Amino acid sequence: MGKRTQAQRDAMTVEIGYALVTGAFLAGGLFALCAAPVLLLDLAGGTARGVLAVAATAAVLGFVTRVVRVLWRFGNGARAVRPDAPFPPGGSGPR
């Protein structure tokens, strides 16, 4: 593995930050969505704990999945296409 340039290190830092922030938003949304029945249906006791455990599990899985997916795509070189880039061979142009 060769030495990375400052621009490559900066891009990796930004991508990690992006992955963590979007993963946190996704986790919060999943937790709120899955835990909503506890508040809306006024659940208590073991049922409420079970629903909150499922909500926490969904949040953690969503966070990890989002972070891994973003960083995996970054590591594999998936980049946004520049507006001035030519269309790929055999690809269709703008519609």
Secondary structure as GFF3:
##gff-version 3
##sequence-region A 1 95
A	DSSP	alpha_helix	6	40	.	.	.	ID=ss1
A	DSSP	alpha_helix	45	75	.	.	.	ID=ss2
###
